[in-house]
């Protein structure tokens, strides 16, 4: 290799860490956000059909279903999963 190629390669290799330290130090943790979480609703960019779909899915998600049959008498996973 020619000496100036070695010098150029060495310069490039040594400049990468030097120049990247500014970007590595730029990240910082702002900690927990104050106020309410702002969750639990749909995105405001959804059209009316998508908003309706979201609301219906939210209602189904909030339903309480019994796995063991103690909330709703006789309703559970069925005989395959019951210990009887």
Residue, then its C-alpha position, 0 to 999 in steps of 0.5 A: x500500500x502506498x503511504x498516503x493510502x494508509x494515512x487516508x485510511x487511518x484518518x477515516x478510521x480515527x474520525x468515525x469515533x470522534x465524529x460519532x461521540x456528539x450523536x452518542x451524547x445527544x440521547x438523554x432520558x427525560x424521565x416519566x411524563x407528567x399528566x395523564x397517559x393519554x391512552x384508551x381511545x382511538x387515533x383521531x385520524x381514524x374514519x368513522x367506520x374505523x372508530x366504530x370498529x375500535x369502540x366495538x372491540x373495546x367493549x368486547x375487550x372489557x367484558x369479563x369472562x369466566x374461565x372456571x365457571x364461577x362468575x357465570x354458572x355452568x359456563x367455563x372452558x368446557x368438559x375437555x379442560x375441566x377436572x371432572 
